[in-house]
Amino acid sequence: MRRRRRAERGALLGAAALALAVTSCGGADTGGAELARDDHYRVTFEVEAPPSLDETGTLRLRVAPRGGWKVAPEAPVRLDLVAPDTLSFEPASPELPEGAAGEDGFELVTLLRAYQSGSALARGRLRFGICEGPEAVCVAVDRELEIPIEISSES
């Protein structure tokens, strides 16, 4: 039993270190485009593009646990974003107050401003805690993400 838990914990920590590229951008109908998935959680995002250049839109990033795992509500939740020159985020590091994440997941929201139309790739570092079952085997997730953002020339 301990070997299995150690193997699962090692697999989770190894998966958390991988950077993922995403080729599609989702909308509200699909619940967002998937950025990352493993046996323990799923990360999706949704972009509401700004109505015109130099105005604001939103980026929503959601984390939902899977397979009997739960988000650790007492663990810090933070997303550090790095925008290309054509975008900016406010705040660039959205985080949840301690205890604000629910066991069934959380959502981080930041404002998005575009200075040029076209495709852009933002990078992010997502950190949160996740636990398995009532006898909680908990791990810290520290995951690099690549977030594709499409700004229409009609914006």
Stockholm file with secondary structure:
# STOCKHOLM 1.0

chainA/1-155         MRRRRRAERGALLGAAALALAVTSCGGADTGGAELARDDHYRVTFEVEAPPSLDETGTLRLRVAPRGGWKVAPEAPVRLDLVAPDTLSFEPASPELPEGAAGEDGFELVTLLRAYQSGSALARGRLRFGICEGPEAVCVAVDRELEIPIEISSES
#=GR chainA/1-155 SS CHHHHHHHHHHHHHHHTCCBCCCCCCCGGGTCEEEEECSSEEEEEEEECCSSTTSEEEEEEEEEECTTEEECTTSCEEEEEECCTTEEEESSSCEECTTCSBTTBEEEEEEEEESSCEEEEEEEEEEEEEEETTTTEEEEEEEEEEEEEEECTTC
#=GC SS_cons         CHHHHHHHHHHHHHHHTCCBCCCCCCCGGGTCEEEEECSSEEEEEEEECCSSTTSEEEEEEEEEECTTEEECTTSCEEEEEECCTTEEEESSSCEECTTCSBTTBEEEEEEEEESSCEEEEEEEEEEEEEEETTTTEEEEEEEEEEEEEEECTTC
//
